[in-house]
Amino acid sequence: MSKILRINMSASNGPEIKEEPVGDYAGLGGRAMTSAIVAKEVPPLCHPLGKDNKVVFASGLLTGTPANMTGRISVGFKSPLTGGIKEANAGGPAGQVLARLGYAALVIEGQPQDETTYKIVIKKDGVQVLADNSLKMMGNYDMIEKAISDYGEEAAFMSIGQAGEMKMAAASIACTDQEQRPTRHAGRGGGGAVMGSKGVKLIVLDRAGTSSIVAKDMSAFGDANKVFSEGLKAHDVTGQALPAYGSSVLTNVINEAGAYPTQNFRYGQFAGAEKISGETIADLEAKRGGEPEHGCHSDCIIRCSGIYHDKDGNYLTKQPEYETVWAHGGNCGIDDIDAIALMDRMEDDIGVDTIETGCAIAVAMEAGLAKFGDADAAIKMIKEIGEGTPMGRILGAGTAAVGKAFGVERVPVVKGQAMPAYDPRAVQGIGVTYATSTMGADHTAGYSVTANVLDVGGTVNPLKPEGQVELSRNLQIATAAVDSTGMCLFVAFAVLDMPEVFQALVDMINACYGLSLTGDDVTALGQSVLKTEREFNKAAGFSAEHDRLPDYFKTEPIPPHNVTFGVEDSELDTVFNW
C-alpha cells in the first residue's frame, strides 16, 4: 500500500487520474488515514456537497494481509448530516482488494461540470473513469447485477443507490459481500450523498492478479495471527454468541437490561422483543434454508452475519443486524421480523443508513404521520425515500430534519445524527459516547455496553454516572486505533478481556511493518486520531455545547428503571483530557 490514488472530477477535460506516494500520510491506515486527509485537505467550513469536500476510502494497516478479521474499509468525508468530520466503515472484500491493488487510499475530489454519471474501474494494470449514464437512478441490487455481467465475479464493488444520487443526508455507500450482494454499508453520516455529489455511482475493484500483502516477518506474523484467532474463538461473545445468533443476540439482553429504546426512546423495554431476537432470526434462517452463520468477507472467523430467506425460502437480505432490527422494530413498535427484513433489503437497495432511517420513521410516527407498530406505513415511507417524493426527501434528510419539519421535540440526535439502539439513561456510558463523539451519536465510537451491560473489560454500573467518563474516554481511544487497523470492531470483546489477544494484535502490526510498537503506542495512535478529528470539528464551528444530549434525556425518566441521564456537563467536558 505505497500509493494514493486521486481522481479529480473537476478537471476541464474530464476526470483526471493521478497516483502519488503516500508522503505525509505514511504509516497511517483506515480511520487514521481518512481523518488525516480530510482534516488536512478539506476546508472545515465548506459545503459538504460542494466541490471542496472529498470522499476518502482507506484500507486498514492490516487489511489485505492474511490476518483474520481485517476486512474493514474506512470512508472519510465532511458529513452533510452532522457538518463535522466523518468516518464510516464497512465489511466485505472491498478493503482487502483496494489494499492488494497497492493503494493506501482512494481520494475522490472536485465536482463534474455536468450531470454525467461515472464509474471508476481499478485494476492491477490501470485505472479508468468512465461515463455511464445507464446507471442513473438504479438501485444497488440491479446495478451490481449489471456490474457483475460487465466485470465478472472476481471484482468487489462499492456503489450508491437512488438516495446518494439525490444527495440525501442519510445516504450510505454499499459494499458487496462475498456473494456479490450490496449488503455491507458504510452507513452513517451521509457518505453516499458526498459520493453522489462527485457524480460517481459505482467503483469497481478488480482483484485479478492480486495477492495477499506479505509481512516483513511472516513467521512472527503467522504466530501472532494464530494467538489472535484462538483468542477470538475462545471468548464467549466472539466464539459462541455472535456466531450462533449474530449481533441481534443483544436484543433480549438489552431489553432485559431495560435499555432497549422503544417507541422513539419513550420506554426501555419492548414487549415484542422475543419475536425479533437473534434467537428467533437464527431459527427462521435455519428453517427456511438460509444461513444463521456467515462471514461478510473471507477472513472473518467470528461469522456474525447470516443469510435471511423469506417465507417462501427465497433470498431476501443478509441477516438483519441488531441496530437495523431495533431501529425498525422496538423503536417503531414493530414486532414482525419479516417486515423488518424487507425494510432492510429496501434500504440496502436505495442506499440509506438503516439506523438513521429507522429513527426518522419513529420520529414521523411520534409526529402522528403513522401509528407505532404500523409496518405497512413504515415500508411505504421507505419506498417514498427511493422515489424521492417530498415526504421521502424529508425522511432521507435524516432524523433531525424530520423533527424540524413536523415540530417534534423528542428527537434523539447528537450533532444531527440519530442515536443507535441503547438508551443513554439506562446505559450511561454510551450516553457519554453519544454526547462527545466526534462523529455525532455513534455507539461504535466508544462501545461502553461492554462494561455497562456485558461485564466485558470490567464492570461499571450502567444506571449511575460514576466511572462513565473514564470508560467512554478509554473506549473512544481504543476504537479509533482499532478502526485504523482495518479490524472488525467485534474483536474488542476478546481484546478487552484477554491481554494476550491485544498483544497479538500489536505483534501483527510489528511483524507486518518491521516495527517495535508497544501498547502505549497504540493508545497514542487512537489519541492522535481523536485530536485530529476534534480540531477539524472545532474549525467547523463545534463547541462544548455540541457535546450534549437532548435535554429530555436529563429530565424524562425512562421505564422500567425510571432514571435520567446523570453525567454532568462539566464532566462531559473532560472526556478528551488525557
Secondary structure per residue as TSV (DSSP state, phi and psi in degrees):
chain	resnum	aa	ss	phi	psi
A	1	M	-	360.0	66.9
A	2	S	-	-100.5	-0.2
A	3	K	E	-130.9	156.1
A	4	I	E	-113.6	130.2
A	5	L	E	-99.8	121.6
A	6	R	E	-114.0	134.6
A	7	I	E	-125.5	113.4
A	8	N	E	-96.5	110.1
A	9	M	T	-80.6	-5.5
A	10	S	T	-93.2	-8.3
A	11	A	-	-55.9	139.6
A	12	S	T	-64.4	-28.9
A	13	N	T	-98.1	21.6
A	14	G	S	102.0	171.4
A	15	P	-	-52.0	136.3
A	16	E	E	-109.2	129.3
A	17	I	E	-105.4	131.3
A	18	K	E	-143.5	135.0
A	19	E	E	-107.2	141.1
A	20	E	E	-146.3	157.8
A	21	P	E	-62.5	158.5
A	22	V	-	-61.2	-36.8
A	23	G	G	59.7	-125.7
A	24	D	G	-62.3	-16.5
A	25	Y	G	-95.1	10.9
A	26	A	T	-60.4	140.2
A	27	G	T	86.8	0.0
A	28	L	-	-106.2	155.4
A	29	G	-	-153.7	164.2
A	30	G	H	51.4	-131.5
A	31	R	H	-60.8	-37.4
A	32	A	H	-60.1	-39.4
A	33	M	H	-70.3	-49.7
A	34	T	H	-64.3	-42.3
A	35	S	H	-68.6	-36.2
A	36	A	H	-64.0	-44.3
A	37	I	H	-67.0	-46.9
A	38	V	H	-61.1	-44.8
A	39	A	H	-63.8	-37.1
A	40	K	H	-83.3	-32.2
A	41	E	H	-112.2	-15.7
A	42	V	S	-104.1	122.8
A	43	P	-	-61.1	125.2
A	44	P	T	-57.8	-28.1
A	45	L	T	-97.6	8.3
A	46	C	S	-70.4	159.8
A	47	H	-	-72.6	131.0
A	48	P	T	-60.0	-24.2
A	49	L	T	-103.7	11.8
A	50	G	S	-93.8	179.5
A	51	K	T	-68.6	-21.9
A	52	D	T	-81.7	-16.8
A	53	N	-	-76.3	158.9
A	54	K	E	-134.5	153.8
A	55	V	E	-117.1	125.3
A	56	V	E	-118.5	127.0
A	57	F	E	-109.7	129.5
A	58	A	E	-142.7	132.5
A	59	S	E	-78.5	157.7
A	60	G	-	-77.3	171.6
A	61	L	T	-59.1	-30.1
A	62	L	T	-107.8	-4.0
A	63	T	T	-67.4	135.3
A	64	G	T	95.1	-10.7
A	65	T	S	-87.6	175.0
A	66	P	S	-75.0	2.2
A	67	A	-	-63.6	138.2
A	68	N	T	-71.1	150.2
A	69	M	T	73.1	19.8
A	70	T	-	-108.9	40.3
A	71	G	-	-96.7	12.2
A	72	R	-	-83.5	147.5
A	73	I	E	-122.7	135.2
A	74	S	E	-96.2	141.8
A	75	V	E	-125.3	122.0
A	76	G	E	-118.9	148.4
A	77	F	E	-175.1	168.5
A	78	K	E	-82.4	127.5
A	79	S	-	-80.0	129.3
A	80	P	T	-72.2	-12.9
A	81	L	T	-87.2	-45.5
A	82	T	T	-101.0	-25.8
A	83	G	S	81.3	0.6
A	84	G	S	-112.9	-172.4
A	85	I	E	-69.9	151.4
A	86	K	E	-143.9	139.1
A	87	E	E	-127.8	121.3
A	88	A	E	-116.0	148.2
A	89	N	E	-136.8	162.0
A	90	A	E	-144.1	157.3
A	91	G	-	-91.1	-162.0
A	92	G	S	95.1	176.0
A	93	P	S	-77.4	-11.5
A	94	A	H	-55.9	-45.9
A	95	G	H	-61.9	-41.4
A	96	Q	H	-64.0	-44.2
A	97	V	H	-67.6	-42.1
A	98	L	H	-57.4	-44.7
A	99	A	H	-64.5	-43.5
A	100	R	H	-71.0	-18.3
A	101	L	T	-79.3	-5.0
A	102	G	T	97.2	9.1
A	103	Y	E	-105.8	127.2
A	104	A	E	-77.2	-26.2
A	105	A	E	-159.9	150.1
A	106	L	E	-115.3	123.6
A	107	V	E	-116.9	119.5
A	108	I	E	-105.5	122.5
A	109	E	E	-135.1	168.6
A	110	G	S	75.8	-166.2
A	111	Q	-	-156.2	134.7
A	112	P	-	-63.4	156.4
A	113	Q	S	-79.3	-16.2
A	114	D	S	-137.7	-165.4
A	115	E	S	-95.8	19.2
A	116	T	-	-63.1	140.0
A	117	T	-	-99.1	134.1
A	118	Y	E	-120.0	156.2
A	119	K	E	-126.8	146.2
A	120	I	E	-109.5	126.6
A	121	V	E	-117.2	117.0
A	122	I	E	-115.8	116.7
A	123	K	E	-123.7	168.4
A	124	K	T	-59.8	-33.2
A	125	D	T	-100.2	11.0
A	126	G	E	158.0	171.1
A	127	V	E	-127.1	137.1
A	128	Q	E	-128.4	144.5
A	129	V	E	-118.8	112.3
A	130	L	E	-116.3	135.7
A	131	A	E	-71.4	135.1
A	132	D	-	-153.2	83.4
A	133	N	G	-73.0	-8.2
A	134	S	G	-67.5	-16.0
A	135	L	G	-85.4	-9.2
A	136	K	T	-54.2	130.3
A	137	M	T	57.3	26.7
A	138	M	-	-84.2	144.8
A	139	G	-	-73.9	161.0
A	140	N	H	-61.3	-40.1
A	141	Y	H	-63.4	-50.4
A	142	D	H	-63.7	-39.7
A	143	M	H	-66.3	-42.0
A	144	I	H	-67.1	-36.9
A	145	E	H	-58.8	-42.7
A	146	K	H	-66.2	-41.3
A	147	A	H	-64.0	-37.8
A	148	I	H	-62.9	-41.8
A	149	S	H	-64.3	-28.8
A	150	D	H	-86.1	-35.1
A	151	Y	H	-123.5	-2.5
A	152	G	-	90.4	172.0
A	153	E	T	-78.2	-13.9
A	154	E	T	-87.1	-7.3
A	155	A	E	-85.1	153.6
A	156	A	E	-106.4	148.6
A	157	F	E	-128.9	145.1
A	158	M	E	-127.2	137.4
A	159	S	E	-155.2	168.0
A	160	I	-	-123.4	149.4
A	161	G	-	-93.3	-160.1
A	162	Q	H	-61.1	-34.9
A	163	A	H	-62.6	-40.2
A	164	G	H	-65.9	-40.9
A	165	E	H	-62.9	-36.2
A	166	M	T	-82.5	3.1
A	167	K	T	57.5	42.4
A	168	M	-	-75.9	139.6
A	169	A	T	-67.1	-16.3
A	170	A	T	-96.2	8.2
A	171	A	B	-72.1	139.3
A	172	S	-	-106.7	171.4
A	173	I	E	-115.1	120.7
A	174	A	E	-86.9	138.6
A	175	C	E	-119.1	138.1
A	176	T	-	-73.1	152.8
A	177	D	-	-94.1	-167.0
A	178	Q	T	-65.4	-25.5
A	179	E	T	-94.7	12.4
A	180	Q	S	65.0	35.4
A	181	R	-	-106.9	141.0
A	182	P	S	-80.5	66.4
A	183	T	-	-111.1	-7.3
A	184	R	E	-107.4	118.8
A	185	H	E	-122.2	132.9
A	186	A	E	-79.3	91.4
A	187	G	-	-90.4	-37.3
A	188	R	T	-88.6	142.1
A	189	G	T	96.5	-8.5
A	190	G	S	90.4	26.1
A	191	G	H	-58.7	-32.4
A	192	G	H	-62.0	-35.6
A	193	A	H	-67.4	-39.9
A	194	V	H	-65.8	-44.1
A	195	M	H	-61.3	-40.3
A	196	G	H	-64.2	-35.8
A	197	S	H	-66.7	-19.6
A	198	K	T	-88.2	-2.5
A	199	G	T	78.1	12.0
A	200	V	E	-100.5	123.0
A	201	K	E	-101.4	-33.6
A	202	L	E	-146.0	138.5
A	203	I	E	-121.5	125.3
A	204	V	E	-106.5	125.2
A	205	L	E	-116.2	104.0
A	206	D	E	-90.1	118.2
A	207	R	-	-85.3	-2.2
A	208	A	T	-56.6	126.7
A	209	G	T	83.8	1.5
A	210	T	-	-95.7	163.0
A	211	S	-	-148.1	167.8
A	212	S	-	-59.7	145.6
A	213	I	-	-68.6	133.5
A	214	V	-	-92.9	125.6
A	215	A	-	-70.8	154.9
A	216	K	S	-63.8	-34.1
A	217	D	S	-126.9	90.0
A	218	M	H	-67.8	-30.9
A	219	S	H	-65.7	-50.1
A	220	A	H	-65.1	-36.5
A	221	F	H	-62.4	-46.6
A	222	G	H	-62.9	-40.3
A	223	D	H	-62.5	-44.4
A	224	A	H	-67.0	-40.0
A	225	N	H	-63.2	-35.6
A	226	K	H	-65.6	-46.6
A	227	V	H	-61.5	-44.5
A	228	F	H	-59.7	-47.6
A	229	S	H	-67.5	-41.5
A	230	E	H	-63.9	-36.1
A	231	G	H	-65.0	-42.4
A	232	L	H	-61.9	-41.1
A	233	K	H	-70.9	-26.8
A	234	A	H	-83.5	-21.5
A	235	H	S	-75.5	140.8
A	236	D	H	-58.8	-39.2
A	237	V	I	-76.5	-53.5
A	238	T	I	-80.1	-22.6
A	239	G	I	-97.8	-18.2
A	240	Q	I	-128.5	-61.6
A	241	A	I	-64.1	-51.2
A	242	L	H	-65.6	-44.5
A	243	P	H	-61.7	-38.4
A	244	A	H	-73.5	-41.9
A	245	Y	H	-127.1	3.7
A	246	G	-	68.2	-174.9
A	247	S	G	-65.4	-21.9
A	248	S	G	-72.3	1.5
A	249	V	G	-58.7	-21.1
A	250	L	H	-75.1	-17.3
A	251	T	H	-56.7	-55.8
A	252	N	H	-66.4	-35.8
A	253	V	H	-63.6	-51.4
A	254	I	H	-70.9	-34.5
A	255	N	H	-64.0	-44.2
A	256	E	H	-63.8	-32.7
A	257	A	T	-74.6	-5.2
A	258	G	T	72.6	25.2
A	259	A	-	-119.6	15.7
A	260	Y	-	-93.1	103.1
A	261	P	-	-61.8	125.5
A	262	T	B	-126.7	136.1
A	263	Q	T	51.1	64.1
A	264	N	T	59.1	49.8
A	265	F	T	61.4	33.5
A	266	R	T	-92.1	-30.6
A	267	Y	B	-130.7	163.1
A	268	G	S	-104.4	1.4
A	269	Q	-	-140.0	147.1
A	270	F	-	-120.9	123.2
A	271	A	T	-61.8	-27.8
A	272	G	T	-94.9	16.4
A	273	A	G	-58.8	-42.0
A	274	E	G	-60.0	-34.5
A	275	K	G	-68.1	-19.2
A	276	I	G	-122.2	19.2
A	277	S	S	-76.5	165.7
A	278	G	H	-60.4	-36.7
A	279	E	H	-62.4	-44.0
A	280	T	H	-66.0	-42.6
A	281	I	H	-62.1	-47.0
A	282	A	H	-61.2	-40.3
A	283	D	H	-62.6	-44.6
A	284	L	H	-63.9	-41.4
A	285	E	H	-60.7	-43.5
A	286	A	H	-65.6	-43.3
A	287	K	H	-67.1	-33.0
A	288	R	H	-95.2	3.3
A	289	G	T	87.2	15.0
A	290	G	-	-84.9	-155.5
A	291	E	E	-132.6	115.0
A	292	P	E	-72.5	-17.4
A	293	E	E	-131.4	123.1
A	294	H	E	-160.5	141.6
A	295	G	-	-101.9	140.4
A	296	C	S	-78.0	-14.9
A	297	H	S	-147.8	170.0
A	298	S	T	-69.2	-24.0
A	299	D	T	-96.6	10.6
A	300	C	-	-81.5	126.8
A	301	I	S	-111.8	-9.2
A	302	I	S	-77.3	-42.5
A	303	R	-	56.5	58.0
A	304	C	B	-89.3	-3.5
A	305	S	E	-89.8	-174.1
A	306	G	E	-166.1	178.4
A	307	I	E	-120.2	121.1
A	308	Y	E	-104.0	124.8
A	309	H	E	-103.3	153.1
A	310	D	-	-79.2	-175.0
A	311	K	T	-63.0	-21.9
A	312	D	T	-93.2	4.7
A	313	G	S	83.7	14.3
A	314	N	-	-99.4	146.5
A	315	Y	E	-54.9	133.2
A	316	L	E	-117.0	-51.9
A	317	T	E	-162.1	174.5
A	318	K	E	-69.2	167.1
A	319	Q	-	-56.1	119.4
A	320	P	-	-61.1	130.9
A	321	E	-	-76.8	163.1
A	322	Y	H	-51.5	-48.8
A	323	E	H	-62.2	-41.1
A	324	T	H	-65.0	-46.4
A	325	V	H	-60.9	-45.0
A	326	W	H	-64.3	-46.9
A	327	A	H	-57.9	-37.2
A	328	H	H	-100.4	-13.6
A	329	G	T	-92.0	-101.5
A	330	G	G	-54.5	-40.0
A	331	N	G	-61.5	-32.7
A	332	C	G	-104.0	3.8
A	333	G	T	71.9	25.1
A	334	I	-	-106.3	127.9
A	335	D	-	-117.7	21.9
A	336	D	-	-99.7	103.1
A	337	I	H	-67.9	-30.3
A	338	D	H	-66.7	-39.3
A	339	A	H	-65.1	-40.2
A	340	I	H	-65.1	-42.3
A	341	A	H	-62.8	-39.0
A	342	L	H	-62.5	-42.0
A	343	M	H	-63.0	-37.9
A	344	D	H	-60.6	-46.4
A	345	R	H	-60.2	-45.4
A	346	M	H	-62.5	-42.4
A	347	E	H	-70.6	-35.6
A	348	D	H	-62.5	-38.5
A	349	D	H	-71.4	-46.7
A	350	I	H	-70.7	-31.3
A	351	G	T	85.0	60.8
A	352	V	B	-131.6	152.3
A	353	D	-	-65.7	125.9
A	354	T	H	-69.0	-34.2
A	355	I	H	-67.1	-51.1
A	356	E	H	-61.0	-41.3
A	357	T	H	-70.5	-43.3
A	358	G	H	-60.8	-40.7
A	359	C	H	-68.0	-37.7
A	360	A	H	-62.2	-41.7
A	361	I	H	-64.4	-41.7
A	362	A	H	-62.7	-39.6
A	363	V	H	-66.8	-36.7
A	364	A	H	-62.5	-38.0
A	365	M	H	-66.4	-40.7
A	366	E	H	-57.9	-34.7
A	367	A	T	-77.1	-5.9
A	368	G	T	91.2	10.4
A	369	L	S	-77.1	-16.8
A	370	A	S	-161.4	164.4
A	371	K	-	-89.3	144.3
A	372	F	T	-57.6	134.3
A	373	G	T	97.8	-7.3
A	374	D	-	-87.7	92.9
A	375	A	H	-65.9	-38.5
A	376	D	H	-61.8	-39.3
A	377	A	H	-66.2	-39.7
A	378	A	H	-64.2	-42.5
A	379	I	H	-62.2	-41.4
A	380	K	H	-62.0	-40.4
A	381	M	H	-61.9	-42.8
A	382	I	H	-64.7	-40.5
A	383	K	H	-58.7	-39.1
A	384	E	H	-66.9	-32.4
A	385	I	H	-59.4	-48.5
A	386	G	H	-63.4	-31.2
A	387	E	H	-82.7	-15.8
A	388	G	T	70.4	30.2
A	389	T	-	-68.2	165.6
A	390	P	H	-53.3	-44.8
A	391	M	H	-64.3	-40.7
A	392	G	H	-61.9	-38.6
A	393	R	H	-69.3	-34.9
A	394	I	H	-64.5	-47.2
A	395	L	H	-62.6	-42.0
A	396	G	H	-69.2	-15.4
A	397	A	T	-80.1	-7.9
A	398	G	-	107.4	170.7
A	399	T	H	-62.2	-44.5
A	400	A	H	-61.6	-39.5
A	401	A	H	-64.3	-39.7
A	402	V	H	-63.4	-43.8
A	403	G	H	-59.7	-42.4
A	404	K	H	-67.8	-41.8
A	405	A	H	-64.1	-33.6
A	406	F	H	-116.2	13.2
A	407	G	T	64.6	44.5
A	408	V	-	-100.4	131.5
A	409	E	S	-83.7	-41.0
A	410	R	-	-83.2	85.5
A	411	V	-	-122.2	110.0
A	412	P	-	-82.5	78.1
A	413	V	E	-133.7	155.1
A	414	V	E	-132.6	130.8
A	415	K	T	54.8	31.1
A	416	G	T	84.9	-2.2
A	417	Q	E	-109.3	138.3
A	418	A	E	-69.7	146.7
A	419	M	-	-75.6	141.3
A	420	P	-	-78.8	-159.2
A	421	A	S	-89.5	39.2
A	422	Y	S	-140.8	124.2
A	423	D	-	-75.0	126.8
A	424	P	T	-68.8	-12.6
A	425	R	T	-79.2	-34.4
A	426	A	T	-95.7	-13.4
A	427	V	S	-131.9	83.2
A	428	Q	H	-69.5	-26.0
A	429	G	H	-63.4	-39.6
A	430	I	H	-69.1	-28.6
A	431	G	H	-61.6	-40.3
A	432	V	H	-62.9	-43.4
A	433	T	H	-63.5	-48.5
A	434	Y	H	-52.7	-45.8
A	435	A	H	-68.7	-42.0
A	436	T	H	-104.5	-14.2
A	437	S	-	-54.4	143.7
A	438	T	T	-65.8	-16.2
A	439	M	T	-96.1	0.9
A	440	G	S	84.0	-176.8
A	441	A	S	-57.3	113.3
A	442	D	-	-152.3	110.4
A	443	H	G	-65.0	-33.2
A	444	T	G	-72.3	-14.6
A	445	A	G	-71.3	-22.7
A	446	G	S	-171.5	84.1
A	447	Y	-	-80.6	77.4
A	448	S	T	-69.8	-7.4
A	449	V	H	-54.5	-26.4
A	450	T	H	-52.0	-62.2
A	451	A	H	-85.6	-26.2
A	452	N	H	-72.1	-35.2
A	453	V	T	-125.2	-42.2
A	454	L	S	-93.0	-5.3
A	455	D	-	56.9	36.6
A	456	V	-	-101.9	129.6
A	457	G	S	71.6	21.1
A	458	G	S	117.1	-174.7
A	459	T	-	-137.3	126.6
A	460	V	-	-131.5	125.3
A	461	N	-	-55.2	117.8
A	462	P	T	-69.8	-18.3
A	463	L	T	-95.4	-4.0
A	464	K	S	-115.8	148.6
A	465	P	S	-74.7	-19.4
A	466	E	T	-64.1	131.6
A	467	G	T	83.1	-6.2
A	468	Q	H	-73.8	-35.7
A	469	V	H	-64.7	-47.1
A	470	E	H	-62.7	-41.6
A	471	L	H	-60.6	-51.0
A	472	S	H	-63.3	-42.5
A	473	R	H	-56.2	-51.2
A	474	N	H	-63.7	-37.5
A	475	L	H	-74.2	-34.6
A	476	Q	H	-64.3	-40.0
A	477	I	H	-64.4	-48.6
A	478	A	H	-61.9	-40.6
A	479	T	H	-64.8	-43.1
A	480	A	H	-58.9	-37.5
A	481	A	H	-69.5	-46.9
A	482	V	H	-60.5	-42.5
A	483	D	H	-61.0	-22.8
A	484	S	H	-84.6	-17.0
A	485	T	H	-85.4	-20.1
A	486	G	T	89.3	0.6
A	487	M	-	-72.0	146.7
A	488	C	-	-64.7	138.4
A	489	L	G	-62.9	-21.5
A	490	F	G	-65.8	-15.2
A	491	V	G	-65.7	-17.0
A	492	A	H	-61.2	-29.8
A	493	F	H	-58.3	-48.9
A	494	A	H	-73.5	-37.9
A	495	V	H	-59.8	-41.8
A	496	L	H	-71.0	-32.2
A	497	D	H	-95.4	-21.1
A	498	M	-	-127.3	101.8
A	499	P	H	-55.0	-33.7
A	500	E	H	-67.8	-28.3
A	501	V	H	-72.1	-42.4
A	502	F	H	-60.6	-45.6
A	503	Q	H	-62.5	-37.7
A	504	A	H	-63.3	-36.3
A	505	L	H	-63.1	-46.2
A	506	V	H	-62.0	-41.0
A	507	D	H	-63.8	-36.1
A	508	M	H	-65.2	-41.8
A	509	I	H	-62.8	-44.4
A	510	N	H	-63.0	-44.8
A	511	A	H	-66.4	-34.6
A	512	C	H	-67.8	-41.3
A	513	Y	H	-111.6	1.3
A	514	G	T	69.6	40.4
A	515	L	-	-108.5	177.1
A	516	S	-	-136.3	50.2
A	517	L	-	-68.5	151.6
A	518	T	-	-112.6	174.9
A	519	G	H	-58.1	-35.9
A	520	D	H	-63.5	-34.0
A	521	D	H	-67.2	-37.1
A	522	V	H	-65.2	-42.3
A	523	T	H	-59.7	-43.8
A	524	A	H	-62.5	-35.7
A	525	L	H	-62.0	-48.3
A	526	G	H	-59.5	-41.9
A	527	Q	H	-63.6	-40.9
A	528	S	H	-66.2	-36.6
A	529	V	H	-63.2	-47.6
A	530	L	H	-63.5	-38.9
A	531	K	H	-61.6	-44.2
A	532	T	H	-60.2	-45.3
A	533	E	H	-67.8	-40.9
A	534	R	H	-63.1	-41.1
A	535	E	H	-65.4	-38.9
A	536	F	H	-62.7	-48.1
A	537	N	H	-62.3	-38.5
A	538	K	H	-62.0	-43.7
A	539	A	H	-67.2	-24.9
A	540	A	T	-82.7	-3.0
A	541	G	T	110.8	4.8
A	542	F	-	-81.7	146.6
A	543	S	-	-136.5	-177.3
A	544	A	G	-58.0	-31.4
A	545	E	G	-65.1	-18.2
A	546	H	G	-83.8	-12.4
A	547	D	S	-91.4	56.7
A	548	R	-	-139.9	151.1
A	549	L	-	-83.4	157.4
A	550	P	-	-54.7	146.1
A	551	D	T	-56.9	-33.4
A	552	Y	H	-67.1	-18.8
A	553	F	H	-70.6	-20.9
A	554	K	H	-90.8	-17.6
A	555	T	H	-117.8	-18.9
A	556	E	S	-107.9	104.8
A	557	P	-	-63.9	147.1
A	558	I	B	-109.0	126.6
A	559	P	T	-70.7	151.3
A	560	P	T	-89.7	-12.0
A	561	H	T	-82.4	-18.0
A	562	N	T	54.8	49.4
A	563	V	B	-115.7	156.6
A	564	T	-	-114.6	167.7
A	565	F	-	-72.5	121.7
A	566	G	-	-108.6	0.1
A	567	V	-	-77.0	123.1
A	568	E	-	-69.9	152.1
A	569	D	H	-56.7	-39.8
A	570	S	H	-62.1	-32.2
A	571	E	H	-73.5	-40.2
A	572	L	H	-58.0	-32.9
A	573	D	T	-71.8	-7.0
A	574	T	T	-101.8	0.1
A	575	V	T	-55.6	-40.1
A	576	F	T	-98.8	21.3
A	577	N	-	-89.6	110.5
A	578	W	-	-141.2	360.0
